[in-house]
């Protein structure tokens, strides 16, 4: 088992060793069932299953509610099916908190609301911070951010307020994705 930290939650993930495609479909159906508990209809949920769930790949669940596009993606695991399992576990935990009254629906919306061009924003953020296009190492991203933030801080000699702001926004976009 592997201890996973995602979206502020910790849970154990058992590596998948067989039936990847079938399991991916089961995870998709479970995500839809969990979101139904939150009042979201199946027609408002979009989960594209990768053609070979055994291969590496980012898993994403998108859904609409009250005019908001919400989504959650994960890609730190070696197989698409395992990434989809992480997406399922995070959504289940958030929906459970919502049902138990520990989290208001507005916070649920805020947790998952993303801009429509979020993938482009994340790609640009990685370029600004000078990390690889598919870097998922939050520690490395944080180190790069701190270095660049010190270098471009407006109070430093040669600092640039606009670049400092861009660096901060880039870090926040990636931090939201990876926490």
C-alpha positions in Angstrom: 0.0 0.0 0.0 1.1 3.6 -0.7 0.2 6.5 1.5 -1.3 9.2 -0.7 -1.7 12.9 0.2 -4.1 14.7 -2.0 -6.3 17.9 -1.5 -5.5 17.9 2.2 -6.4 14.2 2.7 -4.3 11.2 3.5 -5.3 7.7 2.5 -3.8 4.3 1.6 -3.9 3.3 -2.1 -3.5 -0.3 -3.0 -1.6 -0.6 -6.3 -3.7 -2.1 -9.1 -2.2 -5.2 -10.6 -4.9 -6.3 -13.1 -8.1 -5.5 -14.9 -7.1 -1.8 -15.3 -9.8 -0.9 -17.8 -12.6 -2.6 -15.9 -11.5 -0.9 -12.6 -11.3 2.5 -14.4 -14.9 2.1 -15.4 -15.8 1.1 -11.8 -14.1 4.2 -10.5 -15.9 6.3 -13.0 -19.3 4.9 -11.9 -18.3 5.4 -8.2 -17.4 9.0 -8.9 -20.8 9.6 -10.5 -22.5 7.9 -7.6 -20.7 10.0 -5.1 -21.5 13.2 -6.9 -25.2 12.2 -7.1 -25.2 12.2 -3.3 -24.2 15.9 -3.6 -27.2 16.5 -5.9 -25.2 16.5 -9.2 -26.9 14.6 -12.0 -25.1 12.1 -14.1 -25.7 14.3 -17.2 -23.6 17.0 -15.6 -20.6 14.7 -15.0 -17.8 14.2 -17.6 -15.1 11.6 -17.1 -13.2 10.5 -20.1 -11.7 7.1 -19.6 -8.2 6.7 -21.1 -8.2 3.9 -23.8 -5.6 1.9 -21.9 -6.0 2.5 -18.1 -2.8 0.5 -17.4 -0.6 3.3 -18.9 0.4 6.5 -17.2 -2.0 9.4 -17.5 -3.8 12.2 -15.8 -7.2 11.3 -14.5 -9.8 14.1 -14.5 -13.4 14.3 -13.4 -15.4 17.4 -14.5 -18.9 18.3 -13.4 -21.2 21.3 -13.5 -23.3 22.6 -10.7 -25.1 25.9 -10.1 -23.4 27.4 -13.2 -19.9 26.4 -12.1 -17.4 24.1 -13.9 -15.7 22.0 -11.2 -13.0 19.5 -11.7 -10.4 17.5 -10.0 -7.3 15.9 -11.6 -4.6 13.7 -10.4 -1.5 12.2 -12.1 1.2 11.3 -9.6 0.5 7.6 -9.8 2.2 5.4 -12.4 -1.1 4.2 -14.0 -4.2 6.0 -15.1 -6.5 3.7 -13.2 -4.7 4.4 -10.0 -4.9 8.2 -10.6 -8.7 7.8 -11.2 -8.9 5.9 -7.9 -7.3 8.9 -6.1 -9.8 11.3 -7.8 -12.6 9.0 -6.5 -11.3 9.0 -3.0 -10.9 12.8 -2.8 -14.4 13.4 -4.2 -15.8 10.8 -1.8 -14.2 12.5 1.2 -15.4 16.0 0.0 -19.0 14.7 -0.6 -19.0 12.9 2.8 -17.9 16.2 4.5 -20.7 18.0 2.7 -23.4 15.4 3.6 -22.3 15.4 7.3 -22.6 19.2 7.3 -18.9 19.7 8.0 -18.6 21.7 4.8 -21.1 24.0 3.2 -22.0 23.6 -0.5 -20.3 27.0 -1.2 -17.0 25.6 0.1 -17.5 22.4 -2.0 -17.9 24.6 -5.0 -14.8 26.7 -4.1 -12.7 23.5 -3.6 -13.3 22.3 -7.1 -14.1 25.3 -9.2 -11.6 25.8 -12.0 -11.2 28.3 -14.8 -11.9 26.8 -18.3 -8.3 27.4 -19.4 -6.8 25.9 -16.2 -4.6 23.4 -18.2 -3.0 26.3 -20.1 -2.6 28.3 -16.9 -0.8 25.4 -15.3 1.5 24.9 -18.3 2.4 28.6 -18.3 3.0 28.4 -14.5 5.5 25.6 -14.9 7.3 27.6 -17.6 7.4 30.7 -15.4 8.9 28.7 -12.5 11.3 26.9 -14.8 10.3 23.4 -14.0 9.5 20.5 -16.4 6.1 20.6 -18.2 4.8 17.6 -16.2 6.5 18.3 -12.9 4.4 17.1 -9.9 7.1 17.6 -7.2 5.6 20.4 -4.9 8.9 20.6 -3.0 10.9 21.4 -6.2 8.2 23.8 -7.3 8.4 25.5 -3.9 12.2 25.8 -4.1 12.0 27.3 -7.5 9.3 29.7 -6.4 11.3 30.9 -3.3 14.4 31.4 -5.4 12.6 33.4 -8.1 10.5 35.3 -5.5 13.7 36.5 -3.7 15.4 37.4 -7.0 12.4 39.5 -8.3 11.1 40.9 -5.0 10.3 44.6 -5.4 12.3 45.5 -2.3 15.5 43.9 -3.8 17.9 45.8 -6.0 16.8 45.1 -9.6 13.5 43.7 -8.4 10.5 43.6 -10.6 7.0 44.0 -9.1 5.2 42.6 -12.2 7.4 39.6 -12.4 7.1 39.0 -8.7 3.4 39.0 -9.0 3.5 36.5 -12.0 5.8 34.2 -10.0 3.4 34.3 -7.0 0.3 33.6 -9.2 2.2 30.7 -11.0 3.1 29.2 -7.7 -0.5 29.5 -6.3 -1.9 27.8 -9.5 0.4 24.8 -9.1 0.1 24.6 -5.3 -3.7 24.4 -5.7 -3.3 21.5 -8.2 -0.8 19.6 -6.2 -2.1 19.9 -2.6 
